[in-house]
Amino acid sequence: MKLQLITSTAALILSMAAYATSALPETSESETAGPELIENTTLRPVFGQNLFEGFKQAEFKGFNPEYTLAIGDRVTLQMWGAYEVAVELTVDAQGNVFIPQVGPVQLQGVANKDLNNVIEKKVRSVYQKNVNLYASLNAAEPVKLFVTGFVKSPGLYGGFSSDSILAFLAKAGGIRPESGSFLNVELKRNGETRATFNLYEFLLSGTIEQVQLGDGDTLVVKTRQGVAAFDGLVENPVQIEFANGQTSLRNALDMVGVLPEATHVRIARNQMAKRNVEYLPMTETTDTLLQSGDEVTVVSDKMPGTISVSVEGEHNGQAIYILPYGSTIKDLMTQLSPNSRSNMEAMQLFRESVAKRQKGMLEVQLQQLEQAALAARSKSIGEANLRKSDAESILQFVERARKAEPRGQVLLGQNETRMDVLLKDQDRIVIPNKTVLIQIYGEVMFPNAMVFDNGKTINDYVSAAGGYSQKADQSRVLILHRDGTISRIEYNDGWFSSGLAQYDVKPGDEILVMPQADEKTMQYTSDIMQVIYQVAMSTAVVLSL
């Protein structure tokens, strides 16, 4: 009774899987009609979001010789000879330092490399001889900065006065991408703003103002300003920030980078109560302005002029054919050069979109099988141990099934309209050679290839391959014909219940002997059998549990 249930269930599943597979070519052909719009509606990161990863451990104890001194910087001065002094000087609010017995020296705006010369020139105006000096900027002074505003972890962080503000922002976890501004970061001292930073300038041109940091300074990240999102045919599908409430679409596209195949831009305007959409060619983006909340999708809106089709197998022609868009197999046939070994009746068509669809259908079944195995409940310890063992076996089976790669074959068969099938770009045509061999594999002792004999039955070929294995379901056999069609053989007690001819095998066919599901996994039998049949028909590989 159990075997009968498995058999009837597997037959139903096989019929459903065969129907789904046979429906694939029609779906894939419909995908070729009309222009394609490439979209991506997933949540996009913010431009510059990963900026701080490289600054987390950054500390700089030296100083850039091009650094220009600013108010608050400290300078150590040593003089010896006729006049001796060792003092630390601070650039005051007027930009000066005051040297005893010499007077004020203007240092604001002086480059670090010129510091010693500027001070020496002033000293020489007072002490022309017998006085030597050395001046240096206190670049490695330890400081603590308050980092606050829209950062991930506001707080007090230690570093050096010569460190970049990027290092302190990194220590605070970086700017919060959903609310912090990359265009408005302020450095404050005693309540007054010393400098304002636009981090996009650093990202795009590598320039950032070098400021000598002081103990107790505060770094404040303001709230972000206008934001527009970009996706589609762009190099960086991100959100970008802009100031003043609007920005040029052309400038924004230059920032995110547009792929060469892009032709149009779709802008979703979200400011008003109703969502409005604009659609314009790339040539009209120069004078268009973006506002905060806009969503920009860059697309390729063009009909293909030609397609590329590869031809493999037994023929004397070229490997790649360029055809007008909308060409059929019949159009391709006029350019092919078959030879005496070409089996044109068994011509095969493989399509990438079909393979992806088969892979997607298989993945759905595998996820359902995983969920069923992991969610099973048990009423006793013994049953729980059995369920655990079953689940482990099923998960291993799922892992192996995920590695199967569907071939994406379109089942042409011998249908009268097969020559009218529309070809798609990157299609692959395979012309088999004429052969007298058949192949048998799956649950047999010695999978092999053997010479076709018109008088042999399925059992004869199985016997020649060493007979059925212990895991074989002797009532279930698939025959994969060279043209892609599939015959399902139900063999019971020496007769074919499917009604097919006893000698349905043809030269070049592949005989697949299916495995049987273990009776202890009865509750998963239908899911397992469906996966086995899907893998067998799409990849010509027989999996067993």
C-alpha positions, -999 to +999 in steps of 0.1 A: +000+000+000+029+024+009+046+016-024+014+022-043+011+056-026+047+066-035+042+055-071+009+074-076+023+105-060+055+105-080+035+100-112+014+131-104+045+151-096+063+140-127+033+151-148+033+185-131+070+190-135+069+179-172+041+204-178+061+232-161+092+224-181+074+223-214+058+257-206+092+273-202+099+281-239+067+300-244+074+322-213+110+328-224+099+338-259+075+363-246+104+379-227+120+389-259+092+411-271+097+448-266+124+469-249+137+459-215+137+482-185+163+474-159+152+483-124+163+476-088+140+486-060+162+473-031+173+497-004+203+517-016+233+527+004+244+563+008+272+576-013+303+577+010+288+553+036+320+531+036+344+561+038+353+555+075+363+519+073+399+528+064+403+553+092+394+533+123+430+526+133+445+557+117+468+578+139+493+604+125+520+617+149+539+637+123+526+666+102+522+676+066+548+702+056+521+719+035+499+724+065+491+761+071+490+773+107+457+785+122+444+802+153+450+780+183+480+761+170+510+757+194+546+763+184+577+754+205+605+780+202+641+775+214+667+803+212+703+802+224+734+823+223+733+859+233+697+855+242+683+822+256+646+812+258+625+780+256+588+787+253+556+773+239+536+799+219+500+798+209+486+815+178+462+841+192+429+854+178+448+879+156+469+851+141+501+861+159+525+846+185+544+869+209+581+863+214+596+879+245+621+906+237+612+903+200+575+911+196+545+897+177+550+874+146+522+868+121+519+830+117+483+824+106+483+811+070+521+802+071+530+768+058+546+744+083+577+740+061+582+779+063+576+783+100+613+784+111+622+809+083+594+833+092+603+834+129+640+836+122+634+866+099+615+884+127+642+876+153+670+888+130+653+922+129+662+925+166+692+901+171+713+902+140+742+881+155+750+856+181+715+843+184+703+809+171+668+795+171+647+765+163+609+765+159+585+736+154+548+730+154+535+708+182+521+682+158+519+651+180+502+665+210+476+641+225+441+655+224+406+645+232+377+655+209+340+655+215+322+639+185+285+644+184+256+651+161+244+624+137+271+598+142+266+563+153+283+565+187+287+601+200+313+605+227+347+617+238+376+602+217+413+604+220+439+610+193+466+634+182+463+670+172+476+662+138+450+635+131+424+640+104+388+646+114+380+614+094+399+594+121+377+608+149+345+603+128+356+567+123+361+562+160+325+574+165+313+547+141+310+570+112+281+592+100+246+577+103+237+571+067+200+576+072+202+610+089+238+625+090+252+649+066+284+643+045+283+679+033+281+698+066+305+687+093+316+714+117+347+717+140+340+740+170+362+755+197+347+774+226+314+775+208+327+791+176+330+772+143+367+769+132+361+749+100+333+733+079+340+702+059+323+688+028+333+651+027+322+647-009+351+669-019+374+643-003+356+614-019+356+629-054+388+649-056+409+638-026+410+672-010+402+680+026+413+709+048+440+701+073+432+716+107+453+714+138+430+699+164+429+711+200+421+694+233+384+699+239+374+707+204+340+695+192+332+678+159+295+681+150+278+662+122+247+681+111+215+666+098+216+656+062+202+678+035+184+669+002+187+633-009+180+616-042+183+579-049+198+563-080+196+528-095+195+509-127+223+513-152+246+532-130+281+523-116+271+532-080+234+525-071+234+549-041+216+578-025+235+611-028+231+642-007+229+677-020+225+712-005+202+741-012+171+719-018+180+709-054+208+699-076+215+693-113+205+659-126+235+659-150+260+666-121+244+639-100+246+614-128+283+622-133+288+615-096+272+580-096+285+571-131+263+561-160+269+528-179+274+531-217+242+513-226+219+538-208+195+558-230+168+572-207+162+584-172+130+579-152+124+603-123+098+596-096+089+628-079+078+622-043+074+657-029+037+663-035+006+644-023+006+625-056+037+607-069+046+620-104+069+603-129+090+619-156+107+601-184+133+617-206+163+608-228+198+612-215+203+641-239+178+662-220+193+658-185+215+689-185+187+714-175+168+691-152+169+697-115+164+671-087+147+677-055+149+659-022+131+626-022+134+620-060+141+585-072+161+582-104+163+550-125+186+549-155+174+524-181+181+511-216+150+518-236+159+505-271+149+477-294+178+454-302+189+455-338+207+422-340+212+391-319+241+367-315+234+329-317+261+303-312+260+270-331+278+240-317+281+204-326+282+186-360+282+212-388+306+229-412+296+265-406+308+292-383+305+292-345+286+325-341+258+339-363+245+375-361+208+377-370+183+405-372+161+408-341+130+387-345+147+359-364+135+323-360+152+289-362+140+287-398+160+319-406+191+304-390+187+272-409+192+290-442+227+300-431+238+267-415+260+242-433+252+207-421+271+176-431+264+140-435+269+134-398+245+161-387+214+149-369+192+179-378+160+162-365+175+162-330+186+198-330+187+213-295+181+248-282+195+261-249+185+294-234+199+312-204+166+326-193+151+291-193+180+278-171+175+307-146+138+299-145+145+262-139+170+271-112+144+293-095+117+267-096+141+242-081+151+266-054+115+271-043+110+233-040+143+230-020+133+257+004+099+241+010+117+208+016+141+224+041+113+240+060+093+208+062+123+189+075+133+214+101+097+221+113+087+185+119+074+178+154+079+146+174+058+130+202+085+110+218+123+109+222+126+080+199+106+097+172+126+129+178+159+110+172+144+096+140+133+130+128+168+144+135+184+117+114+159+122+086+164+160+087+202+156+084+198+133+054+174+157+037+195+187+043+225+169+028+203+160-002+192+197-005+228+209-005+237+185-033+206+195-053+215+232-050+247+225-068+228+211-099+229+235-128+200+233-152+209+232-189+181+256-199+170+234-228+140+244-248+120+213-257+117+215-295+106+180-301+092+172-336+065+198-334+056+213-368+060+248-355+094+243-339+111+261-368+090+292-360+105+296-325+119+331-320+156+332-312+169+353-284+203+369-280+229+345-265+209+314-275+229+283-281+220+258-308+235+223-306+234+200-336+241+164-324+259+139-346+242+107-358+250+079-334+242+043-327+249+046-290+226+050-260+235+060-225+221+045-193+228+059-158+211+067-126+203+038-102+221+010-122+252-009-111+274+003-140+263+034-158+276+032-193+272+039-230+262+009-253+253+002-289+216+005-297+198-027-305+164-024-320+154-057-304+162-048-268+138-037-241+145-013-213+152-043-190+177-056-215+197-023-214+195-023-176+208-058-174+236-049-197+245-021-172+247-046-144+210-045-133+192-022-109+209-009-078+194-014-044+180+021-044+164+019-078+127+024-083+122-003-110+089+011-119+102+045-128+124+052-159+129+083-178+141+084-214+157+117-225+155+119-263+181+139-282+156+166-293+149+174-257+116+155-253+111+131-224+093+098-222+082+084-189+081+046-186+061+029-159+072-007-159+054-032-137+057-070-137+071-071-173+046-048-190+045-010-196+016+006-179+022+039-196+010+025-229+042+034-247+058+011-272+080-015-257+109-004-279+106+033-273+143+038-270+160+054-300+197+058-310+212+086-290+187+084-261+196+086-224+180+062-200+176+075-165+166+050-137+150+070-109+157+063-072+131+054-047+125+074-015+132+058+018+099+048+035+110+064+068+108+098+051+072+092+040+060+127+050+086+142+026+083+117-002+064+140-025+088+169-021+118+147-025+105+130-056+095+164-072+131+176-067+146+144-081+125+147-112+131+184-117+169+179-114+168+149-138+148+166-165+167+199-163+202+187-158+202+150-169+215+141-135+199+116-112+201+125-074+193+100-047+186+106-010 
